[in-house]
Amino acid sequence: MVKCLKIPLKRAEIIRKKFDTYITYNYLPEKGKKYIYFALRKIPDKIPKGIEIINKALKKREKKPKNIKDILKNLMNEKELNELVSSFEVLNTIAIIEIPNSLEKYEQQIGNAVMQMHKNIKTVLKKETGMSGKFRIRKVKVITGEKNFVTTYKENSCLFKLDISNMFYSTKLSTDRKRIAEQSGRNENILVPFAGYGPFAITIAKKNPKTKVVGIELNPEAVKYFEENIKLNKLNNCKALLGDASKIVEKYPEFKKWADRIIMPLPKNALDFLPYVLKCAKTGTILHIYAFDSKAGEYLNAQHLNAFDSKEYPFERKIKKVEIIAKKYGFKTKLLNKKLVRPYAPNVFQICLDIQII
Ligand SMILES: C[S@@+](CC[C@H](N)C(=O)[O-])C[C@H]1O[C@@H](n2cnc3c(N)ncnc32)[C@H](O)[C@@H]1O
């Protein structure tokens, strides 16, 4: 039982506003035929005529948990709660979460907690490995819900269908995909080696309907979804090709000196492919090259301390490497922009270099 204000329905809004500081919303207001009841946090000194204070059994409002730690706090001890990573990636109906070995015994409960947080999640996957192999695929395991790895999610106004167990995915790159789509010129020819299920290529093609966008991908399963995503987004300026980025020009000679812009989203070793990809470039081509850089972390600290030394300039090794490779193949380069894209591992950042062939 809680102390309540009993207010005739006709005067409900005026009285509620007047006594708002006395009312608690930790209990759900109850509406009857003639009256509405609001729980009180403190008793007002005076109440208007026709209003009563009575005892009533109102329902307690369920508090929305802040995160999965909040849900699991009665199950795990403090040490275990500290080991629990409370963030997870959501691709529409599928969530993917990292669970340390020490918490394996709670897998099921962690999965249930994730589902409790997001009501439209139907499957919770646990990361079993990092992204690995030439297709950059992560092993995942279903811990709660339907045994399903295929979902369709929305990113930057595009729809993407993919099979999480069979191809690379990362929603953390969505901001950079948007950045490059916004930079792309209206009528450009754009090449995306390492295209996956098409997130870069499709975001650019959709934002810039007059561009011609071609993505090349080695993983046949990813190409299948890339083709489906082109249809899903109703694009007629985007093409998915199955192939090896080191043999683009041999297999598709029409792309020799074709590209105004080339996006290389293979941070692990995009630079190994630069000599081959450069065959598609010409004077003016802009390259967006992704890489991993451990020095970038120092840059962040130095920036923070407002004290970085130009001799120790971060990204320098990667920029130099691009310069050297390009020079070997007869190209001069100009750095347009360098960007920290996201933290990848302790002290390792994914970076992007925007470099123009001049
Ligand atoms: C880091 S993933 C990026 C995929 C996609 N761009 C995205 O953002 O989701 C790199 C992709 O390059 C593909 N790949 C690896 N080696 C390749 C090659 N030699 N030629 C073409 N694609 C390749 C992998 O299969 C993988 O899908």
The ligand as a Gaussian input file, in Angstrom:
#p B3LYP/6-31G(d) Opt

LIG

0 1
 C       38.377000      -6.397000     -43.506000
 S       37.288000      -7.138000     -44.634000
 C       36.352000      -5.747000     -45.225000
 C       35.092000      -6.139000     -45.930000
 C       34.136000      -4.981000     -46.217000
 N       34.771000      -3.955000     -47.004000
 C       33.560000      -4.429000     -44.934000
 O       33.862000      -3.277000     -44.588000
 O       32.797000      -5.136000     -44.275000
 C       38.358000      -7.522000     -45.982000
 C       37.718000      -8.309000     -47.094000
 O       38.694000      -8.530000     -48.122000
 C       38.519000      -9.814000     -48.673000
 N       39.777000     -10.197000     -49.302000
 C       40.891000     -10.691000     -48.712000
 N       41.870000     -10.897000     -49.628000
 C       41.356000     -10.501000     -50.808000
 C       41.878000     -10.452000     -52.129000
 N       43.112000     -10.880000     -52.395000
 N       41.089000      -9.969000     -53.103000
 C       39.823000      -9.553000     -52.863000
 N       39.279000      -9.570000     -51.632000
 C       40.027000     -10.048000     -50.628000
 C       38.105000     -10.665000     -47.483000
 O       37.432000     -11.831000     -47.897000
 C       37.210000      -9.689000     -46.708000
 O       35.880000      -9.815000     -47.085000

